[in-house]
Amino acid sequence: MNIALIGYGKMGKAIEEIALEKGHDIILRISDENLEEFTTEHIRQADVCIEFSTPYTAFANVKKCLEAGVPTVCGSTAWLEQLDEANSICMANNAAFLYASNFSVGVNLFFKINKMVAALMKSHPEYNVSMEEIHHTQKKDAPSGTAVTLADGILENSDVKTHWVNEAIDASDALAIISKRIDPAPGTHTVQYDSEIDSITLAHTAHSRKGFASGALLAAEFLHTKKGIYTMEDVLKL
C-alpha cells in the first residue's frame, strides 16, 4: 500500500517503522513543519491515510482526506462531537472511514470483555463500578479515549450509572474515572467492581506503542479497498 501519515509524531513514526517492515510505502508524512504539502493532489496518491494528530486538528484532517475520497483511519481522540459529521462526509464522498479510540488488538478484546462483564454485573447492584487510567504526561486528553470507550460500554449495560465524571465522586449514578499522568506509562486501564464482600478487577496494561501502531496498520490494510464506515470490531471480526 501507499500510505499517507497525517501526523508524524511518536505514533506516526511507530506506524512507519512497522509499515516499512511489512513492505508498504510511506508516500506522505504531514507534520506542523510541512503543512503546505497537505494537499488534495498529494492525498490522492495514497491508498489509505492514517491520521494521528491532536484533538484540535483531527476533524479538519479527516475531512480533507475523506473529501479527497481516500480511505482514512483515525486514532486521534477527544474530537468525537464531530464524529457524526465525519461519517456523513465519508458517505457523501463514497470514501471509507474507520475511527477507533485505541487500535491495540488487546485493548479491543478488553473492550469486548468489559461489555460482557458489565452485562453480567447488571443484576448485582451491590457492586459499585469505578475506573482508573494511567498515561504519560504528554497525553493531551483526560480521560483517555480508551477510558471513554470503556465507560460507554459500562453505561450501556447499567441500570444504575447514567454518566461518567473525571473525578472521584460518591454518587451512585456517576461512573468515576480517575486519570493519572505518570511517565513513562504508555497506558494502563482498570475497571473495578467493589462490594462490601469482595472486589473484581479488570485491567489492561500496554508495554509500548507497538501494539497501537500495529493495530492501526492492520486497520489500514483492512480498509484500503473498502467503502463505508467501519470499526475495529469489523477488523477483528468481533
C-alpha positions in Angstrom: 0.0 0.0 0.0 0.9 3.6 -0.4 0.3 5.2 2.9 -0.1 8.9 3.9 0.7 9.6 7.5 -1.2 12.6 8.7 0.5 13.5 12.0 4.2 12.4 12.2 4.8 12.3 16.0 5.7 9.3 18.0 2.7 7.3 16.8 3.2 8.2 13.2 6.8 7.1 13.4 5.9 3.9 15.1 3.4 3.1 12.4 6.0 4.0 9.7 8.5 1.5 11.2 6.1 -1.4 11.1 4.7 -0.4 7.7 8.1 -0.4 6.1 9.0 -3.8 7.7 5.8 -5.2 6.0 6.7 -3.8 2.6 4.4 -0.8 2.5 5.5 2.6 1.2 5.0 5.9 3.1 4.4 8.5 0.3 3.4 11.4 2.5 4.3 12.5 6.0 2.5 15.5 7.3 3.5 17.4 10.4 3.4 21.1 11.6 6.6 21.7 9.6 5.2 20.8 6.1 1.5 21.6 6.1 1.9 23.1 2.6 2.3 19.6 1.4 -1.1 18.5 2.8 -3.0 19.0 -0.5 -5.7 17.0 -2.2 -3.3 16.2 -5.0 -0.8 14.6 -2.6 -3.5 12.8 -0.6 -4.9 11.1 -3.7 -1.6 9.5 -4.4 -2.2 7.4 -1.3 -4.2 4.1 -1.0 -5.0 5.0 2.6 -4.5 7.8 5.1 -3.6 7.2 8.7 -4.4 10.2 11.0 -2.9 10.6 14.4 -2.6 14.3 15.3 -4.3 16.3 18.1 -7.9 16.8 19.3 -7.8 20.3 17.7 -6.7 19.3 14.2 -8.2 15.8 13.8 -11.5 16.7 12.3 -10.1 19.1 9.7 -7.5 16.5 8.7 -10.1 13.7 8.5 -12.5 15.9 6.5 -9.7 16.8 4.0 -8.8 13.1 3.4 -12.4 12.0 3.1 -13.3 14.8 0.7 -10.4 13.6 -1.4 -12.1 10.2 -1.5 -9.2 8.3 0.2 -9.9 5.6 2.8 -9.0 7.1 6.2 -8.0 5.5 9.5 -8.1 7.9 12.5 -6.8 7.4 16.0 -6.9 10.9 17.4 -9.2 11.2 20.4 -11.2 13.9 22.1 -13.0 15.2 19.0 -16.0 12.9 19.0 -18.6 15.6 19.0 -17.7 15.9 15.3 -17.6 12.1 14.5 -21.2 12.0 13.1 -20.3 14.8 10.7 -17.1 12.9 9.7 -19.2 9.8 9.0 -21.6 11.9 6.8 -18.7 13.4 4.9 -17.4 9.8 4.3 -20.7 8.7 2.8 -21.1 11.8 0.7 -17.8 11.2 -0.9 -18.1 7.5 -1.3 -15.0 7.0 0.8 -14.1 4.7 3.7 -13.6 5.7 7.3 -12.5 3.9 10.5 -12.2 5.6 13.8 -11.0 3.9 17.0 -10.1 5.3 20.4 -7.5 2.5 20.6 -6.1 0.2 17.8 -4.4 -2.3 20.1 -5.8 -5.8 19.5 -5.5 -6.5 23.2 -7.4 -3.3 24.1 -10.2 -4.1 21.6 -10.6 -7.6 23.1 -10.6 -5.8 26.5 -13.5 -3.6 25.3 -15.5 -6.7 24.4 -14.7 -8.4 27.8 -15.6 -5.1 29.6 -19.1 -5.1 28.0 -19.6 -8.8 28.8 -18.7 -8.3 32.4 -20.9 -5.1 32.7 -23.8 -7.1 31.4 -23.2 -9.8 33.9 -22.9 -7.3 36.8 -26.2 -5.6 35.8 -28.1 -8.0 38.1 -25.7 -7.3 41.0 -26.2 -3.7 42.1 -24.4 -4.3 45.3 -21.1 -3.8 43.3 -20.1 -0.2 42.6 -18.0 0.2 39.4 -15.2 2.7 39.0 -12.3 3.2 36.6 -8.7 4.4 36.6 -6.5 5.2 33.7 -2.7 6.0 33.7 -0.8 7.6 30.8 2.4 9.5 30.2 2.5 13.2 31.0 2.3 14.2 27.3 -1.1 12.7 26.9 -3.3 15.6 25.8 -6.8 14.5 26.8 -8.2 13.2 30.1 -9.9 10.9 30.5 -8.3 9.0 27.6 -10.3 8.0 24.6 -9.9 4.4 25.6 -11.3 5.1 29.1 -14.3 6.8 27.5 -14.9 3.8 25.3 -14.8 1.5 28.3 -17.1 3.8 30.2 -19.6 3.8 27.4 -19.5 0.0 27.4 -20.4 0.1 31.1 -23.1 2.7 30.9 -24.8 0.8 28.0 -25.2 -2.2 30.4 -26.0 -0.5 33.7 -29.3 0.4 35.3 -27.6 2.5 37.9 -24.8 4.5 36.2 -26.1 7.2 33.9 -22.9 9.2 33.1 -19.2 9.3 33.8 -17.2 12.0 35.6 -13.5 12.6 35.5 -13.0 12.6 39.3 -13.5 10.6 42.4 -17.1 11.1 43.4 -19.5 9.5 45.9 -22.7 9.4 43.7 -24.5 6.2 42.9 -25.4 7.3 39.4 -22.0 8.6 38.3 -19.2 6.4 37.0 -15.9 7.8 38.4 -12.9 7.8 36.1 -9.6 8.7 37.8 -6.9 10.0 35.4 -3.3 9.8 36.4 -0.3 11.2 34.3 2.9 9.4 35.1 6.0 9.0 32.9 6.8 6.8 31.0 3.5 4.8 31.2 2.1 4.1 27.7 -1.3 3.2 29.1 -3.0 1.3 31.8 -6.8 1.0 32.2 -8.5 -0.6 35.2 -12.2 -1.3 35.8 -13.1 -2.3 39.3 -16.3 -3.6 40.9 -16.4 -3.2 44.7 -18.8 -4.6 47.2 -18.7 -5.0 51.0 -17.7 -8.6 50.5 -15.1 -8.5 47.7 -13.7 -6.8 44.6 -13.4 -7.7 41.0 -10.7 -6.0 38.9 -10.2 -6.0 35.1 -7.0 -4.4 33.8 -5.1 -3.9 30.6 -1.5 -2.6 30.6 0.3 -1.6 27.4 4.0 -2.1 27.4 4.8 0.0 24.4 3.3 1.9 21.4 3.9 -1.1 19.2 0.5 -2.6 19.9 -1.3 0.6 18.9 0.8 1.1 15.8 0.5 -2.5 14.5 -3.3 -2.3 15.1 -3.6 0.9 13.2 -1.7 -0.6 10.3 -3.9 -3.7 10.4 -7.0 -1.4 10.2 -5.4 0.4 7.2 -4.8 -2.9 5.4 -8.4 -3.9 6.1 -9.9 -0.5 5.0 -7.9 0.5 1.9 -10.1 -1.5 -0.6 -13.4 -0.7 1.0 -16.2 1.9 1.1 -18.3 2.9 4.1 -17.8 3.2 7.8 -16.1 0.5 9.9 -14.8 -0.1 13.4 -12.1 -2.3 14.9 -14.8 -4.9 15.7 -15.1 -5.3 11.9 -11.3 -5.6 11.5 -11.0 -8.2 14.3 -14.3 -9.9 13.4 -15.6 -9.5 16.9 
